[in-house]
């Protein structure tokens, strides 16, 4: 099967254009501003966690439905690949959406610097290579 169709519902931060991964600028906030910002982040996290839970439940139901459909077709000796393929494609779309939400949540939890351009895994501020796929995270000069 090919890659999932359509963009994820939650935006994934784009890779930085500079020589090094972009780091958030530290701005001094008053205690009230910091508390308000933390509350907004908690609300966003709660919304993302709710979205993840709904997608996980949907994925589980769809996976069971796909398995059940195949079983019913197999015992009747009438397997319809077009139906199974359509159900599997929808399951794959939900799985990709779930993965995107989980990556955004991981970024929030880990205070990551960004996402690997090769595989999309989160990475820290001082990391030069992705631990998941080995992609260089610091651009190298041409001809080096």
C-alpha atoms as an extended CHARMM CRD file, in Angstrom:
* protein
*
       144  EXT
         1         1  UNK       CA              0.0000000000        0.0000000000        0.0000000000  PROA      1               0.0000000000
         2         2  UNK       CA              1.1430000000        3.5460000000       -0.6790000000  PROA      2               0.0000000000
         3         3  UNK       CA              1.4630000000        6.3960000000        1.7880000000  PROA      3               0.0000000000
         4         4  UNK       CA             -1.6510000000        7.7880000000        3.4570000000  PROA      4               0.0000000000
         5         5  UNK       CA             -3.7210000000       10.1990000000        1.3840000000  PROA      5               0.0000000000
         6         6  UNK       CA             -4.3060000000       13.7280000000        2.5740000000  PROA      6               0.0000000000
         7         7  UNK       CA             -2.6050000000       15.9530000000        5.1430000000  PROA      7               0.0000000000
         8         8  UNK       CA             -2.7720000000       15.2450000000        8.8710000000  PROA      8               0.0000000000
         9         9  UNK       CA             -5.4360000000       17.1800000000       10.7230000000  PROA      9               0.0000000000
        10        10  UNK       CA             -2.9240000000       18.7430000000       13.1000000000  PROA      10              0.0000000000
        11        11  UNK       CA             -0.1050000000       20.8160000000       11.6160000000  PROA      11              0.0000000000
        12        12  UNK       CA              3.3700000000       19.4090000000       12.0500000000  PROA      12              0.0000000000
        13        13  UNK       CA              6.0050000000       22.1320000000       12.5660000000  PROA      13              0.0000000000
        14        14  UNK       CA              8.0260000000       22.6800000000        9.3670000000  PROA      14              0.0000000000
        15        15  UNK       CA             11.7890000000       22.0790000000        9.4320000000  PROA      15              0.0000000000
        16        16  UNK       CA             13.8470000000       25.2100000000        9.9980000000  PROA      16              0.0000000000
        17        17  UNK       CA             15.5070000000       26.9160000000        7.0340000000  PROA      17              0.0000000000
        18        18  UNK       CA             18.6940000000       27.9720000000        8.8340000000  PROA      18              0.0000000000
        19        19  UNK       CA             21.9350000000       26.1660000000        9.5020000000  PROA      19              0.0000000000
        20        20  UNK       CA             20.8280000000       24.8630000000       12.8860000000  PROA      20              0.0000000000
        21        21  UNK       CA             17.4880000000       23.7180000000       14.2530000000  PROA      21              0.0000000000
        22        22  UNK       CA             15.3460000000       26.6570000000       15.3030000000  PROA      22              0.0000000000
        23        23  UNK       CA             15.1380000000       27.2060000000       19.0290000000  PROA      23              0.0000000000
        24        24  UNK       CA             12.3630000000       29.1850000000       20.5980000000  PROA      24              0.0000000000
        25        25  UNK       CA             13.4550000000       32.6410000000       21.6470000000  PROA      25              0.0000000000
        26        26  UNK       CA             13.3730000000       33.0660000000       25.3940000000  PROA      26              0.0000000000
        27        27  UNK       CA             11.2560000000       36.0160000000       26.3500000000  PROA      27              0.0000000000
        28        28  UNK       CA             10.9330000000       37.0770000000       29.9480000000  PROA      28              0.0000000000
        29        29  UNK       CA              7.3320000000       36.8270000000       31.0060000000  PROA      29              0.0000000000
        30        30  UNK       CA              5.6480000000       38.0450000000       34.1280000000  PROA      30              0.0000000000
        31        31  UNK       CA              4.3400000000       35.3850000000       36.4740000000  PROA      31              0.0000000000
        32        32  UNK       CA              0.7630000000       36.0560000000       35.3370000000  PROA      32              0.0000000000
        33        33  UNK       CA              1.7210000000       35.7620000000       31.6500000000  PROA      33              0.0000000000
        34        34  UNK       CA              3.6540000000       32.5530000000       32.2980000000  PROA      34              0.0000000000
        35        35  UNK       CA              0.7110000000       31.0640000000       34.1980000000  PROA      35              0.0000000000
        36        36  UNK       CA             -1.6790000000       32.0450000000       31.3980000000  PROA      36              0.0000000000
        37        37  UNK       CA              0.6350000000       30.5150000000       28.7790000000  PROA      37              0.0000000000
        38        38  UNK       CA              0.9260000000       27.2880000000       30.7930000000  PROA      38              0.0000000000
        39        39  UNK       CA             -2.8700000000       27.1270000000       31.0820000000  PROA      39              0.0000000000
        40        40  UNK       CA             -3.2700000000       27.5460000000       27.3080000000  PROA      40              0.0000000000
        41        41  UNK       CA             -0.6930000000       24.7800000000       26.7040000000  PROA      41              0.0000000000
        42        42  UNK       CA             -2.5670000000       22.4860000000       29.1200000000  PROA      42              0.0000000000
        43        43  UNK       CA             -5.8530000000       23.1810000000       27.3010000000  PROA      43              0.0000000000
        44        44  UNK       CA             -4.1900000000       22.4410000000       23.9410000000  PROA      44              0.0000000000
        45        45  UNK       CA             -2.6980000000       19.2380000000       25.3530000000  PROA      45              0.0000000000
        46        46  UNK       CA             -6.0610000000       18.1830000000       26.7620000000  PROA      46              0.0000000000
        47        47  UNK       CA             -7.6650000000       18.7730000000       23.3590000000  PROA      47              0.0000000000
        48        48  UNK       CA             -4.9210000000       16.7700000000       21.6190000000  PROA      48              0.0000000000
        49        49  UNK       CA             -5.2200000000       13.9430000000       24.1500000000  PROA      49              0.0000000000
        50        50  UNK       CA             -8.9770000000       13.8400000000       23.5690000000  PROA      50              0.0000000000
        51        51  UNK       CA             -8.4100000000       13.7840000000       19.8050000000  PROA      51              0.0000000000
        52        52  UNK       CA             -5.8540000000       10.9710000000       20.2140000000  PROA      52              0.0000000000
        53        53  UNK       CA             -8.2230000000        8.9390000000       22.3770000000  PROA      53              0.0000000000
        54        54  UNK       CA            -11.0710000000        9.3120000000       19.8600000000  PROA      54              0.0000000000
        55        55  UNK       CA             -8.7840000000        8.3120000000       16.9810000000  PROA      55              0.0000000000
        56        56  UNK       CA             -7.4290000000        5.3440000000       18.9200000000  PROA      56              0.0000000000
        57        57  UNK       CA            -10.9600000000        4.1260000000       19.6470000000  PROA      57              0.0000000000
        58        58  UNK       CA            -11.9470000000        4.6140000000       15.9910000000  PROA      58              0.0000000000
        59        59  UNK       CA             -8.8000000000        2.7680000000       14.8430000000  PROA      59              0.0000000000
        60        60  UNK       CA             -9.5150000000       -0.1630000000       17.1800000000  PROA      60              0.0000000000
        61        61  UNK       CA            -13.1140000000       -0.4930000000       15.9940000000  PROA      61              0.0000000000
        62        62  UNK       CA            -12.1080000000       -0.2290000000       12.3280000000  PROA      62              0.0000000000
        63        63  UNK       CA             -9.3560000000       -2.8190000000       12.7730000000  PROA      63              0.0000000000
        64        64  UNK       CA            -11.7890000000       -5.2610000000       14.3810000000  PROA      64              0.0000000000
        65        65  UNK       CA            -14.3060000000       -4.5520000000       11.6050000000  PROA      65              0.0000000000
        66        66  UNK       CA            -11.6960000000       -5.2870000000        8.9280000000  PROA      66              0.0000000000
        67        67  UNK       CA            -10.7120000000       -8.5510000000       10.5960000000  PROA      67              0.0000000000
        68        68  UNK       CA            -14.3430000000       -9.5340000000       11.0610000000  PROA      68              0.0000000000
        69        69  UNK       CA            -15.1690000000       -8.7330000000        7.4440000000  PROA      69              0.0000000000
        70        70  UNK       CA            -12.3060000000      -10.8930000000        6.2230000000  PROA      70              0.0000000000
        71        71  UNK       CA            -13.3160000000      -13.7520000000        8.5240000000  PROA      71              0.0000000000
        72        72  UNK       CA            -16.9270000000      -13.6570000000        7.3480000000  PROA      72              0.0000000000
        73        73  UNK       CA            -15.8260000000      -13.5960000000        3.7050000000  PROA      73              0.0000000000
        74        74  UNK       CA            -13.3420000000      -16.4210000000        4.2500000000  PROA      74              0.0000000000
        75        75  UNK       CA            -15.8000000000      -18.7990000000        5.9230000000  PROA      75              0.0000000000
        76        76  UNK       CA            -18.2290000000      -18.2360000000        3.0520000000  PROA      76              0.0000000000
        77        77  UNK       CA            -15.3950000000      -18.7460000000        0.5470000000  PROA      77              0.0000000000
        78        78  UNK       CA            -16.2300000000      -15.3960000000       -1.0730000000  PROA      78              0.0000000000
        79        79  UNK       CA            -13.3760000000      -12.9590000000       -0.3770000000  PROA      79              0.0000000000
        80        80  UNK       CA            -13.8460000000       -9.5640000000       -2.0120000000  PROA      80              0.0000000000
        81        81  UNK       CA            -10.4770000000       -7.8450000000       -2.1890000000  PROA      81              0.0000000000
        82        82  UNK       CA            -11.9830000000       -4.5370000000       -3.3410000000  PROA      82              0.0000000000
        83        83  UNK       CA            -14.0230000000       -4.2790000000       -0.1270000000  PROA      83              0.0000000000
        84        84  UNK       CA            -11.0920000000       -5.3040000000        2.0740000000  PROA      84              0.0000000000
        85        85  UNK       CA             -8.7310000000       -2.8990000000        0.2880000000  PROA      85              0.0000000000
        86        86  UNK       CA            -11.1590000000        0.0040000000        0.7280000000  PROA      86              0.0000000000
        87        87  UNK       CA            -11.5350000000       -0.7470000000        4.4640000000  PROA      87              0.0000000000
        88        88  UNK       CA             -7.7460000000       -1.1070000000        4.8420000000  PROA      88              0.0000000000
        89        89  UNK       CA             -7.1450000000        2.2460000000        3.0960000000  PROA      89              0.0000000000
        90        90  UNK       CA             -9.5310000000        4.0080000000        5.4810000000  PROA      90              0.0000000000
        91        91  UNK       CA             -7.8470000000        2.2870000000        8.4190000000  PROA      91              0.0000000000
        92        92  UNK       CA             -4.4660000000        3.4770000000        7.1390000000  PROA      92              0.0000000000
        93        93  UNK       CA             -5.7500000000        7.0750000000        6.8980000000  PROA      93              0.0000000000
        94        94  UNK       CA             -6.9440000000        6.9860000000       10.5260000000  PROA      94              0.0000000000
        95        95  UNK       CA             -3.6200000000        5.4180000000       11.5730000000  PROA      95              0.0000000000
        96        96  UNK       CA             -1.6720000000        8.2360000000        9.8710000000  PROA      96              0.0000000000
        97        97  UNK       CA             -3.8510000000       10.8510000000       11.5550000000  PROA      97              0.0000000000
        98        98  UNK       CA             -3.3290000000        9.1540000000       14.9180000000  PROA      98              0.0000000000
        99        99  UNK       CA              0.4370000000        9.1160000000       14.3670000000  PROA      99              0.0000000000
       100       100  UNK       CA              0.4460000000       12.8340000000       13.5640000000  PROA      100             0.0000000000
       101       101  UNK       CA             -1.4300000000       13.6410000000       16.7940000000  PROA      101             0.0000000000
       102       102  UNK       CA              0.9160000000       11.4230000000       18.8190000000  PROA      102             0.0000000000
       103       103  UNK       CA              3.9610000000       13.1860000000       17.3280000000  PROA      103             0.0000000000
       104       104  UNK       CA              2.5960000000       16.6040000000       18.2630000000  PROA      104             0.0000000000
       105       105  UNK       CA              1.9440000000       15.3530000000       21.8080000000  PROA      105             0.0000000000
       106       106  UNK       CA              5.4800000000       13.9200000000       21.9550000000  PROA      106             0.0000000000
       107       107  UNK       CA              6.8920000000       17.2910000000       20.8970000000  PROA      107             0.0000000000
       108       108  UNK       CA              5.0040000000       18.9790000000       23.7070000000  PROA      108             0.0000000000
       109       109  UNK       CA              6.1130000000       16.4110000000       26.3030000000  PROA      109             0.0000000000
       110       110  UNK       CA              9.7520000000       16.2700000000       25.2830000000  PROA      110             0.0000000000
       111       111  UNK       CA             10.2420000000       19.9840000000       24.6220000000  PROA      111             0.0000000000
       112       112  UNK       CA             11.7840000000       18.8320000000       21.3490000000  PROA      112             0.0000000000
       113       113  UNK       CA             13.5900000000       21.1120000000       18.9290000000  PROA      113             0.0000000000
       114       114  UNK       CA             11.6890000000       19.7710000000       15.9330000000  PROA      114             0.0000000000
       115       115  UNK       CA             10.8280000000       16.7910000000       13.7710000000  PROA      115             0.0000000000
       116       116  UNK       CA             13.2710000000       14.7900000000       11.6300000000  PROA      116             0.0000000000
       117       117  UNK       CA             12.8080000000       15.6180000000        7.9280000000  PROA      117             0.0000000000
       118       118  UNK       CA             13.4550000000       11.9590000000        7.0640000000  PROA      118             0.0000000000
       119       119  UNK       CA             11.0650000000       10.0730000000        9.3450000000  PROA      119             0.0000000000
       120       120  UNK       CA              9.2180000000       12.7120000000       11.3910000000  PROA      120             0.0000000000
       121       121  UNK       CA             10.5220000000       11.5820000000       14.7950000000  PROA      121             0.0000000000
       122       122  UNK       CA             11.0090000000       14.3360000000       17.3970000000  PROA      122             0.0000000000
       123       123  UNK       CA             14.5890000000       15.2790000000       18.3130000000  PROA      123             0.0000000000
       124       124  UNK       CA             16.2460000000       17.3390000000       21.0340000000  PROA      124             0.0000000000
       125       125  UNK       CA             18.1180000000       20.6370000000       20.7930000000  PROA      125             0.0000000000
       126       126  UNK       CA             21.7080000000       19.3190000000       20.7610000000  PROA      126             0.0000000000
       127       127  UNK       CA             21.1040000000       16.2990000000       18.5010000000  PROA      127             0.0000000000
       128       128  UNK       CA             22.9740000000       16.0980000000       15.1820000000  PROA      128             0.0000000000
       129       129  UNK       CA             21.4940000000       12.8520000000       13.8010000000  PROA      129             0.0000000000
       130       130  UNK       CA             18.0280000000       11.3300000000       14.1100000000  PROA      130             0.0000000000
       131       131  UNK       CA             18.0340000000        8.4100000000       16.5520000000  PROA      131             0.0000000000
       132       132  UNK       CA             15.2430000000        6.7580000000       14.5500000000  PROA      132             0.0000000000
       133       133  UNK       CA             16.6290000000        6.8060000000       10.9810000000  PROA      133             0.0000000000
       134       134  UNK       CA             20.1030000000        8.4060000000       11.1230000000  PROA      134             0.0000000000
       135       135  UNK       CA             19.2330000000       11.4430000000        8.9870000000  PROA      135             0.0000000000
       136       136  UNK       CA             21.6080000000       14.3830000000        9.6140000000  PROA      136             0.0000000000
       137       137  UNK       CA             19.7020000000       17.1300000000       11.4200000000  PROA      137             0.0000000000
       138       138  UNK       CA             22.3610000000       19.7810000000       10.8960000000  PROA      138             0.0000000000
       139       139  UNK       CA             22.7390000000       20.6330000000        7.1980000000  PROA      139             0.0000000000
       140       140  UNK       CA             26.1910000000       19.8090000000        5.8000000000  PROA      140             0.0000000000
       141       141  UNK       CA             27.9730000000       21.9870000000        3.2590000000  PROA      141             0.0000000000
       142       142  UNK       CA             27.9590000000       20.7890000000       -0.3510000000  PROA      142             0.0000000000
       143       143  UNK       CA             31.1810000000       19.0310000000       -1.3150000000  PROA      143             0.0000000000
       144       144  UNK       CA             32.1840000000       18.1680000000        2.2720000000  PROA      144             0.0000000000
